[in-house]
Amino acid sequence: MYYRKTMKTLLLPYQLIFLLLIGGVSIGFGQGVVKGYAAKPVYEAGQVWSYKTRLDEKASTLVILKVEYDKELGKIVHIALRDLKMKRSGGGLLTRANHLPFAESAINESVVKMLSKDEELPNFLEGYDLWKKAFDAKEASVYTIPVAEAVEAMESTFNR
């Protein structure tokens, strides 16, 4: 009787540790990634992503052009957009944007799925150079809103 009682007392802490370990493994690995702890995507030039688009632009994609770091803003992700349907005041549609700078957090909020990794980059350097000169002079910044909201804002600005 004494032996049994002692063994129960000794086994209980080990059983608890065992259950916690098994429970931790099943929570941490059984479902892949625990919500809220997913790794942030690593953006690289040439990646093509689907993103949360405006309703009439479901086929639109974004292309990562360049990623750079700013000590005040953190990572800046430069993108191009394809298959847009931005209305122009003079008629017609604007279907591409070859350079748009975004805060990484805005891109994280926007992207859905990486579609490819080796897209040929459009010629964005002229737009980038203009932005960079203005940015360095503190006359320009980056979008901090989701991509679809930025597209909506651009369309609204073009049609004033």
Buried (B, 14 or more C-beta within 10 A) or exposed (E): EEEEEEEEEEEEEEEEEEEEEEEEEEEEEEEEEEEEEEEEBEBEBEBBBBBEBBEEBEEBBBBBBBBEEEEEBEBBBBBBBBEBBBEEEEEEEBEEBBBBBBBBBBBBBBBEEBEEEEBEBBEBBEBBEEBBEEBEEEEEBBBBBBBBBBBBEBBEEEEE
